[in-house]
Amino acid sequence: MNNKIFKAMFCVTFFSVATRALGFLLKIYLSRSMSSELLGSYQVAMSIFGVFMTLVSSGIPVVLSRNISYYHGKNNKKAIGSIVSSGLILTGIICSIVTVIVMCFPSLMQRIFTSKESVEMIYILLPALLFCSIYEVLRGALWGEKQFFEISFTEFLEQITRIIIIILLFETTFLDISLTNKTALSLSLACIISSIHVIIIYFKRGGKLNNPKYEFKNLLKTSKFHIFLHINFGFDKV
């Protein structure tokens, strides 16, 4: 048991450090490639994107991983499939609402932002919001089943993919768009690739989707509590 815990800790720590190190190098590359004005627009857009991600998925991965860990111990695959389906539906609904608001009220977005670059980035990041919501649900499911290597490696893969895409977009004239839009596009593409990867892993390991009615209400109630804690206090209470 201690050996398994040590391996899990080493795996998570190694990939977390490697992923953050790559993220640090990416920020250095962006700071040297973009002007301070464009970099500021990028930071503002990413802050709003972070708020959207909080609204869409905050609390759900925590609740999923906890409940799935419980059901996994009882070998209740039906309940696992049900709660995963509930998570996908719930995040899908919230994501759809956010997307509709952003798309139907462009004047509101223009009032929030001071630069058109940030507004354009938000539109380009909307696909990332959808695929990240799927990724967060399945990540919580795999985390609950103690698939630490798969999740850690997927996050590492996403960072590598984004760096490669950014370099290709920045160093070539493949797309005639601004650097900020290229940066947003790289994140959307990386999120799509990482989401597809985690979907393959989930179903390859025997994961299923079952009727969500058995777990939907419980997931909604519990995740709302975690969202409240995250927004107001910045943490999730265990």
C-alpha positions as CSV (number, residue, x, y, z in Angstrom):
1,M,0.0,0.0,0.0
2,N,2.8,2.4,0.9
3,N,4.6,1.6,-2.3
4,K,1.4,2.5,-4.3
5,I,1.0,5.8,-2.5
6,F,4.7,6.6,-3.1
7,K,4.4,5.9,-6.8
8,A,1.2,8.0,-7.1
9,M,2.8,10.9,-5.2
10,F,5.9,10.7,-7.4
11,C,3.9,10.6,-10.6
12,V,1.6,13.5,-9.7
13,T,4.5,15.6,-8.4
14,F,6.8,14.9,-11.4
15,F,4.2,15.8,-14.0
16,S,2.9,18.8,-12.0
17,V,6.4,20.2,-11.8
18,A,7.1,19.5,-15.4
19,T,3.8,21.0,-16.6
20,R,4.3,24.2,-14.5
21,A,7.9,24.5,-15.8
22,L,6.7,24.3,-19.4
23,G,4.0,26.9,-18.5
24,F,6.7,29.2,-17.1
25,L,8.7,28.8,-20.3
26,L,5.6,29.6,-22.4
27,K,5.0,32.8,-20.5
28,I,8.6,33.9,-21.1
29,Y,8.2,33.1,-24.8
30,L,4.9,35.1,-25.0
31,S,6.4,38.1,-23.1
32,R,9.3,38.2,-25.6
33,S,7.0,37.8,-28.7
34,M,4.2,40.1,-27.8
35,S,4.1,43.8,-26.9
36,S,3.1,44.9,-23.4
37,E,-0.2,46.1,-24.7
38,L,-1.1,42.8,-26.4
39,L,0.2,40.8,-23.4
40,G,-2.1,42.9,-21.2
41,S,-5.1,42.1,-23.4
42,Y,-4.2,38.5,-23.3
43,Q,-4.0,38.5,-19.5
44,V,-7.4,40.2,-19.2
45,A,-9.1,37.7,-21.6
46,M,-7.6,34.8,-19.7
47,S,-8.9,36.2,-16.4
48,I,-12.4,36.3,-17.8
49,F,-11.9,32.8,-19.2
50,G,-10.9,31.6,-15.8
51,V,-14.2,33.1,-14.4
52,F,-16.1,31.2,-17.0
53,M,-14.4,28.0,-16.2
54,T,-15.2,28.5,-12.5
55,L,-18.9,28.9,-13.4
56,V,-18.9,25.9,-15.7
57,S,-17.0,23.3,-13.7
58,S,-15.8,24.5,-10.3
59,G,-16.9,22.0,-7.6
60,I,-18.0,19.3,-10.1
61,P,-14.6,17.5,-10.4
62,V,-14.2,17.5,-6.7
63,V,-17.6,16.0,-6.1
64,L,-17.2,13.5,-8.9
65,S,-13.8,12.2,-7.8
66,R,-15.0,11.8,-4.2
67,N,-18.2,10.0,-5.1
68,I,-16.6,7.9,-7.8
69,S,-13.9,6.8,-5.4
70,Y,-16.7,5.6,-3.1
71,Y,-18.5,3.8,-5.9
72,H,-15.3,2.4,-7.2
73,G,-14.6,0.7,-3.9
74,K,-18.0,-0.9,-4.0
75,N,-17.5,-1.9,-7.7
76,N,-20.7,0.0,-8.6
77,K,-20.1,0.8,-12.3
78,K,-23.7,1.8,-12.9
79,A,-23.5,4.6,-10.3
80,I,-20.2,5.7,-11.7
81,G,-21.6,5.9,-15.2
82,S,-24.6,7.8,-13.9
83,I,-22.7,10.4,-12.0
84,V,-20.3,11.0,-15.0
85,S,-23.4,11.5,-17.3
86,S,-24.8,13.9,-14.7
87,G,-21.6,15.9,-14.7
88,L,-21.4,16.1,-18.5
89,I,-25.0,17.3,-18.7
90,L,-24.6,19.8,-15.9
91,T,-21.4,21.3,-17.3
92,G,-22.9,21.3,-20.8
93,I,-26.0,23.2,-19.6
94,I,-23.9,25.9,-17.8
95,C,-21.4,26.1,-20.8
96,S,-24.3,26.6,-23.2
97,I,-25.8,29.4,-21.1
98,V,-22.4,31.2,-20.9
99,T,-21.9,30.8,-24.6
100,V,-25.3,32.1,-25.5
101,I,-24.8,35.2,-23.3
102,V,-21.4,35.9,-24.8
103,M,-22.6,35.4,-28.4
104,C,-26.0,37.2,-28.0
105,F,-24.8,40.3,-26.1
106,P,-21.6,41.5,-28.0
107,S,-22.2,45.1,-26.7
108,L,-21.9,43.8,-23.2
109,M,-18.5,42.2,-23.9
110,Q,-17.3,45.4,-25.5
111,R,-18.3,47.4,-22.5
112,I,-16.5,45.0,-20.2
113,F,-13.2,45.1,-22.2
114,T,-11.3,48.1,-23.2
115,S,-9.7,46.5,-26.3
116,K,-11.2,44.6,-29.2
117,E,-8.3,42.1,-28.9
118,S,-9.7,40.8,-25.6
119,V,-13.2,40.5,-27.0
120,E,-12.0,38.5,-30.1
121,M,-10.0,36.2,-27.8
122,I,-13.0,35.4,-25.7
123,Y,-14.9,34.3,-28.9
124,I,-12.0,32.1,-29.9
125,L,-11.8,30.6,-26.4
126,L,-15.4,29.5,-26.4
127,P,-14.6,26.1,-27.9
128,A,-12.0,25.7,-25.2
129,L,-14.7,26.3,-22.6
130,L,-16.8,23.5,-24.0
131,F,-14.0,20.9,-24.3
132,C,-12.5,21.9,-20.9
133,S,-15.8,21.3,-19.3
134,I,-15.8,17.7,-20.7
135,Y,-12.2,17.3,-19.7
136,E,-12.9,18.4,-16.1
137,V,-15.7,15.9,-15.7
138,L,-13.7,12.9,-17.1
139,R,-10.6,14.0,-15.1
140,G,-12.7,13.9,-11.9
141,A,-13.9,10.4,-12.9
142,L,-10.4,9.1,-13.6
143,W,-9.0,10.8,-10.5
144,G,-11.7,9.1,-8.4
145,E,-10.6,5.8,-9.9
146,K,-7.0,6.6,-8.9
147,Q,-5.7,6.9,-12.5
148,F,-3.1,9.4,-11.5
149,F,-0.7,8.8,-14.3
150,E,-3.2,9.1,-17.1
151,I,-4.5,12.5,-15.8
152,S,-1.1,13.9,-15.0
153,F,0.3,12.9,-18.4
154,T,-2.8,14.4,-20.2
155,E,-2.1,17.8,-18.5
156,F,1.5,17.5,-19.5
157,L,0.5,16.6,-23.0
158,E,-1.8,19.6,-23.2
159,Q,1.0,22.0,-22.2
160,I,3.4,20.5,-24.8
161,T,0.7,20.6,-27.5
162,R,0.0,24.3,-26.8
163,I,3.6,25.2,-26.9
164,I,4.1,23.5,-30.3
165,I,1.0,25.1,-31.7
166,I,2.0,28.6,-30.5
167,I,5.5,28.3,-31.9
168,L,4.0,27.2,-35.3
169,L,1.5,30.0,-35.3
170,F,4.0,32.7,-34.2
171,E,6.9,31.7,-36.4
172,T,4.9,31.0,-39.6
173,T,2.5,33.0,-41.7
174,F,0.0,30.1,-41.8
175,L,-2.8,32.3,-40.4
176,D,-3.1,36.0,-40.9
177,I,-4.5,36.9,-37.5
178,S,-3.2,38.9,-34.5
179,L,-0.8,37.3,-32.0
180,T,-3.4,37.5,-29.3
181,N,-5.9,35.5,-31.4
182,K,-3.1,33.0,-32.2
183,T,-2.5,32.6,-28.5
184,A,-6.2,32.0,-27.8
185,L,-6.5,29.6,-30.8
186,S,-3.5,27.6,-29.4
187,L,-5.4,27.1,-26.1
188,S,-8.6,26.1,-27.8
189,L,-6.8,23.5,-30.0
190,A,-4.8,22.2,-27.0
191,C,-8.0,21.8,-25.0
192,I,-9.7,19.9,-27.8
193,I,-6.7,17.5,-28.2
194,S,-6.4,16.9,-24.4
195,S,-10.2,16.4,-24.1
196,I,-10.2,13.8,-27.0
197,H,-7.2,12.1,-25.3
198,V,-9.0,11.8,-21.9
199,I,-12.2,10.7,-23.6
200,I,-10.3,7.8,-25.2
201,I,-8.7,6.9,-21.9
202,Y,-12.0,6.9,-20.1
203,F,-13.8,4.6,-22.5
204,K,-10.7,2.4,-23.2
205,R,-10.6,1.7,-19.4
206,G,-14.2,0.5,-19.5
207,G,-15.9,3.7,-18.5
208,K,-19.6,4.0,-19.4
209,L,-22.4,6.6,-19.4
210,N,-25.6,5.6,-17.7
211,N,-28.9,7.2,-16.9
212,P,-28.1,10.4,-15.0
213,K,-31.4,10.7,-13.0
214,Y,-30.0,8.7,-10.1
215,E,-27.1,11.1,-9.4
216,F,-28.1,14.4,-11.1
217,K,-29.8,16.1,-8.1
218,N,-27.2,15.1,-5.6
219,L,-24.4,16.3,-7.9
220,L,-26.1,19.6,-8.6
221,K,-26.7,20.2,-4.9
222,T,-23.2,19.4,-3.7
223,S,-21.4,21.1,-6.6
224,K,-23.4,24.3,-6.0
225,F,-22.0,24.3,-2.4
226,H,-18.4,23.9,-3.7
227,I,-18.9,26.7,-6.3
228,F,-20.0,29.0,-3.5
229,L,-16.9,28.2,-1.5
230,H,-14.7,28.6,-4.5
231,I,-16.0,32.0,-5.5
232,N,-16.3,33.4,-2.0
233,F,-13.4,31.9,-0.2
234,G,-11.1,30.5,-3.0
235,F,-11.1,27.0,-1.7
236,D,-13.1,23.8,-1.6
237,K,-14.0,22.4,1.8
238,V,-13.4,18.7,2.1
